Amino acid sequence: MNVTQLSWDLEEYKSLYEAGDLSKDEYKNLLEGLEAEKIITDTEEELKTKIELQANINLALKAISAVV
């Protein structure tokens, strides 16, 4: 789930709570779920960045090895 989706979900949950369609406990549980999802999203993005960085390092090493 990306940040845009998380923001949309937050607004939807807030609207439902303010309209009385969610109890305080339900709202709290949904917000805690969003927090967990944010952590997962952040970790996933960090992992993708690290994989890309490692691939670039490997390419640079291969290129320099071919020159030497």
C-alpha positions in Angstrom: 0.0 0.0 0.0 1.4 3.4 -0.9 1.3 6.6 1.0 -1.5 8.0 -1.2 -3.7 5.0 -0.3 -2.8 5.3 3.4 -3.9 9.0 3.3 -7.1 8.1 1.6 -7.9 5.4 4.1 -7.1 7.8 7.0 -9.6 10.3 5.6 -12.2 7.6 5.0 -11.9 6.3 8.6 -12.0 9.8 10.0 -15.2 10.6 8.1 -16.8 7.3 9.2 -15.9 8.0 12.8 -17.1 11.6 12.7 -20.4 10.4 11.1 -20.9 7.9 14.0 -20.5 4.9 11.8 -17.4 3.7 13.8 -17.1 3.3 17.5 -14.0 4.8 19.2 -12.5 1.3 19.6 -13.1 0.5 15.9 -11.6 3.8 14.9 -8.6 3.2 17.1 -8.0 -0.3 15.7 -8.2 0.9 12.2 -5.7 3.7 12.9 -3.3 1.2 14.5 -3.7 -0.9 11.4 -2.7 2.0 9.2 0.3 2.6 11.4 1.4 -1.0 10.9 0.8 -0.7 7.2 2.9 2.5 7.0 5.8 0.7 8.7 5.5 -2.1 6.2 5.3 0.3 3.3 8.4 2.2 4.6 10.3 -1.0 5.0 9.3 -2.2 1.5 10.4 1.1 -0.1 13.7 1.0 1.9 14.3 -2.6 0.7 13.7 -1.6 -2.9 16.1 1.3 -2.6 18.8 -1.0 -1.1 18.3 -3.6 -3.9 18.7 -0.9 -6.6 21.8 0.5 -4.8 23.3 -3.0 -4.6 22.6 -3.5 -8.3 24.3 -0.2 -9.2 27.3 -1.1 -7.1 27.6 -4.5 -8.8 27.4 -2.8 -12.2 30.1 -0.3 -11.3 32.3 -3.1 -10.0 31.8 -5.1 -13.2 32.6 -2.0 -15.3 35.8 -1.2 -13.3 36.9 -4.9 -13.5 36.5 -4.9 -17.3 38.7 -1.8 -17.5 41.5 -3.1 -15.2 
